[in-house]
Amino acid sequence: MNRSRLIVLITIGILIALFFYFGLADHLTLDSLKSNRARLEEFYGEHRVAMVSVFMALYILQTALSLPGATILSLAAGAIFGALTGTVYAVTAATIGASLAFLVTRYVFKDAVRARFGQRLEKINRELGREGLHYLLFLRLVPVFPFFLINLGAGLTNMSLRTFFFGTMIGIIPGGFIYCNAGASLASIETASDIASPGTLASLALLGLLALVPVAYRKFRKRREN
């Protein structure tokens, strides 16, 4: 590993260590958000640009470093900015942060992974080259795949940044709105599990499966032609 990649890894390690050392994770809780909501709304009313800037910077950093707290930040977006505006801010910040994680993973690890598993990855990369957007939409919509693992895994493939960026942005809008809308009614939430009902999760899973319909159709048509 060359010097610049090592510096990137050390910098990331220091930022993650500082996050836990200063106990920032303790503030990214539902109880903390509820107790501080009034102060956050008051600050937003007096310093709108500063509040939006700080919120988005924090969300981008949290996502880029794969730190805990995304759910609370999405709830906070809805609680402070409202369901629709909060969704715009949360989705935009999450997409930028995910793209940074994608790029860092590609820069630091891709060559090593390619050298070791190059032949095994060829088929995957060919498939992603053809249908990468549909697969990414499926992964983003179905709420069983960890967000940060998708960011890191995609960075090790040949998926283009453009496909990753727009696939992520589109794919997380439904889930983002669900959490931001819940945040707008923060008082009624007791635990994070209260937010997404089984029906809601099933609807997201169905949307994810619909994203794969074009892939299945093209494969079926190709098989019939052959």
C-alpha positions as CSV (number, residue, x, y, z in Angstrom):
1,M,0.0,0.0,0.0
2,N,1.4,3.3,-1.0
3,R,1.9,6.3,1.3
4,S,-1.2,8.3,0.1
5,R,-3.5,5.4,0.7
6,L,-2.0,4.8,4.1
7,I,-2.6,8.4,5.0
8,V,-6.2,8.2,4.0
9,L,-6.7,5.1,6.2
10,I,-5.0,6.7,9.2
11,T,-7.1,9.9,8.8
12,I,-10.3,7.8,8.7
13,G,-9.2,5.8,11.7
14,I,-8.5,9.0,13.7
15,L,-11.9,10.5,12.8
16,I,-13.7,7.4,13.9
17,A,-11.7,7.2,17.1
18,L,-12.5,10.9,17.8
19,F,-16.2,10.2,17.2
20,F,-16.3,7.5,19.9
21,Y,-13.8,9.2,22.2
22,F,-16.0,12.4,22.6
23,G,-19.1,10.2,23.0
24,L,-20.9,11.7,20.0
25,A,-22.8,8.4,19.6
26,D,-24.4,9.1,22.9
27,H,-26.1,12.2,21.4
28,L,-27.4,10.3,18.4
29,T,-30.2,8.6,20.3
30,L,-34.0,9.0,20.2
31,D,-34.1,10.2,23.8
32,S,-31.5,12.9,23.1
33,L,-33.3,14.0,20.0
34,K,-36.6,14.3,21.8
35,S,-35.1,16.2,24.7
36,N,-33.2,18.7,22.4
37,R,-35.9,19.1,19.7
38,A,-37.1,22.5,21.0
39,R,-33.6,23.9,21.1
40,L,-32.8,22.6,17.7
41,E,-36.0,24.1,16.2
42,E,-35.2,27.4,17.9
43,F,-31.7,27.5,16.5
44,Y,-33.0,26.6,13.1
45,G,-35.5,29.5,13.3
46,E,-32.7,32.0,14.1
47,H,-29.9,30.5,11.9
48,R,-31.4,28.6,9.0
49,V,-28.4,28.4,6.8
50,A,-26.0,27.5,9.6
51,M,-28.4,24.7,10.8
52,V,-28.8,23.2,7.4
53,S,-25.1,23.3,6.7
54,V,-24.1,21.7,10.1
55,F,-26.8,19.1,9.7
56,M,-25.8,18.1,6.2
57,A,-22.0,18.1,7.1
58,L,-22.7,15.9,10.0
59,Y,-24.8,13.5,8.0
60,I,-22.2,13.4,5.2
61,L,-19.4,12.6,7.6
62,Q,-21.5,10.0,9.4
63,T,-22.3,8.2,6.2
64,A,-18.8,8.5,4.7
65,L,-17.2,7.0,7.8
66,S,-19.9,4.3,8.2
67,L,-20.7,5.5,11.7
68,P,-23.9,4.8,13.7
69,G,-26.7,7.3,13.8
70,A,-28.2,7.5,10.3
71,T,-31.7,6.6,11.6
72,I,-31.6,9.4,14.3
73,L,-30.3,11.9,11.8
74,S,-33.1,11.1,9.4
75,L,-35.6,11.5,12.2
76,A,-34.0,14.8,13.2
77,A,-34.3,16.0,9.6
78,G,-38.1,15.5,9.7
79,A,-38.4,16.9,13.2
80,I,-36.4,20.1,12.5
81,F,-37.1,20.8,8.8
82,G,-40.4,19.0,8.1
83,A,-41.1,15.8,6.3
84,L,-40.6,17.0,2.7
85,T,-37.7,19.4,3.2
86,G,-36.1,17.1,5.7
87,T,-36.2,14.2,3.1
88,V,-34.4,16.4,0.5
89,Y,-31.6,17.3,3.0
90,A,-31.3,13.8,4.4
91,V,-31.3,12.0,1.0
92,T,-28.8,14.5,-0.5
93,A,-26.4,14.2,2.4
94,A,-26.7,10.5,2.6
95,T,-26.0,10.2,-1.1
96,I,-22.9,12.4,-1.0
97,G,-21.6,10.6,2.1
98,A,-22.2,7.2,0.5
99,S,-20.4,8.3,-2.7
100,L,-17.4,9.4,-0.6
101,A,-17.3,6.0,1.1
102,F,-17.6,4.4,-2.4
103,L,-14.7,6.5,-3.7
104,V,-12.4,5.9,-0.7
105,T,-13.0,2.2,-0.8
106,R,-12.2,2.1,-4.5
107,Y,-9.1,4.2,-4.1
108,V,-7.7,2.3,-1.1
109,F,-8.7,-1.3,-1.7
110,K,-9.8,-2.0,-5.3
111,D,-6.3,-2.7,-6.7
112,A,-5.6,-5.2,-3.9
113,V,-8.9,-6.9,-4.3
114,R,-8.6,-7.0,-8.1
115,A,-5.1,-8.6,-7.8
116,R,-6.4,-11.3,-5.6
117,F,-9.9,-12.0,-6.9
118,G,-9.7,-10.4,-10.4
119,Q,-10.9,-13.4,-12.4
120,R,-13.7,-14.2,-9.9
121,L,-14.9,-10.6,-10.2
122,E,-15.0,-10.4,-14.0
123,K,-18.4,-11.9,-14.3
124,I,-19.8,-9.7,-11.6
125,N,-18.3,-6.6,-13.2
126,R,-19.7,-7.5,-16.6
127,E,-23.2,-8.0,-15.1
128,L,-22.9,-4.7,-13.2
129,G,-21.8,-3.0,-16.4
130,R,-25.1,-4.0,-18.0
131,E,-27.6,-3.9,-15.2
132,G,-25.8,-2.1,-12.3
133,L,-28.5,0.5,-11.8
134,H,-31.2,-2.0,-11.3
135,Y,-29.2,-4.1,-8.9
136,L,-28.3,-1.1,-6.9
137,L,-31.9,0.1,-6.7
138,F,-32.9,-3.4,-5.5
139,L,-30.3,-3.3,-2.7
140,R,-31.2,0.3,-1.7
141,L,-34.9,-0.3,-1.6
142,V,-35.1,-3.7,0.2
143,P,-34.5,-2.8,3.8
144,V,-32.4,-5.9,4.8
145,F,-29.1,-4.9,3.2
146,P,-26.8,-2.7,5.4
147,F,-26.4,0.7,3.9
148,F,-22.7,1.0,4.6
149,L,-21.9,-2.5,3.3
150,I,-23.4,-1.6,-0.1
151,N,-21.3,1.5,-0.2
152,L,-18.1,-0.4,0.5
153,G,-18.9,-3.4,-1.7
154,A,-19.9,-1.3,-4.7
155,G,-16.6,0.5,-4.4
156,L,-14.7,-2.8,-5.1
157,T,-16.6,-3.3,-8.4
158,N,-16.4,-1.5,-11.7
159,M,-19.7,0.3,-11.2
160,S,-19.4,3.9,-12.3
161,L,-19.7,6.7,-9.8
162,R,-22.6,8.2,-11.8
163,T,-24.6,4.9,-11.6
164,F,-23.8,4.6,-7.9
165,F,-24.7,8.2,-7.1
166,F,-28.1,8.3,-8.9
167,G,-29.0,4.7,-8.0
168,T,-28.4,5.6,-4.4
169,M,-30.2,8.9,-4.5
170,I,-33.3,7.4,-6.2
171,G,-33.2,4.2,-4.1
172,I,-33.2,5.8,-0.7
173,I,-35.9,8.3,-1.3
174,P,-38.8,6.1,-0.2
175,G,-37.1,4.9,3.0
176,G,-35.8,8.4,3.7
177,F,-39.3,9.9,3.5
178,I,-40.6,7.3,5.8
179,Y,-38.1,8.2,8.5
180,C,-38.3,12.0,8.0
181,N,-42.1,11.8,8.0
182,A,-41.9,9.9,11.3
183,G,-39.5,12.5,12.7
184,A,-42.1,15.2,12.0
185,S,-44.3,13.3,14.5
186,L,-41.5,12.6,16.9
187,A,-43.6,12.6,20.0
188,S,-45.5,9.5,19.0
189,I,-42.3,7.4,18.5
190,E,-41.1,5.4,21.4
191,T,-38.5,3.2,19.7
192,A,-36.9,3.1,16.2
193,S,-38.9,-0.2,15.6
194,D,-42.1,1.8,15.7
195,I,-41.3,3.6,12.5
196,A,-41.6,0.9,9.8
197,S,-44.5,-1.4,10.1
198,P,-44.3,-4.9,8.4
199,G,-46.6,-3.6,5.7
200,T,-44.2,-0.7,5.0
201,L,-41.2,-3.0,4.9
202,A,-43.1,-5.3,2.5
203,S,-43.9,-2.4,0.2
204,L,-40.3,-1.4,0.1
205,A,-39.3,-5.0,-0.7
206,L,-41.9,-5.1,-3.5
207,L,-40.4,-1.9,-5.0
208,G,-37.0,-3.5,-4.8
209,L,-38.2,-6.5,-6.7
210,L,-39.9,-4.3,-9.3
211,A,-36.5,-2.8,-9.9
212,L,-35.3,-6.2,-11.1
213,V,-38.1,-6.7,-13.5
214,P,-36.2,-5.2,-16.5
215,V,-33.2,-7.5,-15.7
216,A,-35.4,-10.6,-15.5
217,Y,-37.1,-9.6,-18.8
218,R,-33.9,-9.1,-20.7
219,K,-32.5,-12.4,-19.4
220,F,-35.7,-14.2,-20.4
221,R,-35.7,-12.7,-23.8
222,K,-32.1,-13.5,-24.4
223,R,-32.6,-17.1,-23.3
224,R,-35.5,-17.5,-25.7
225,E,-33.5,-16.0,-28.6
226,N,-30.6,-18.5,-27.9
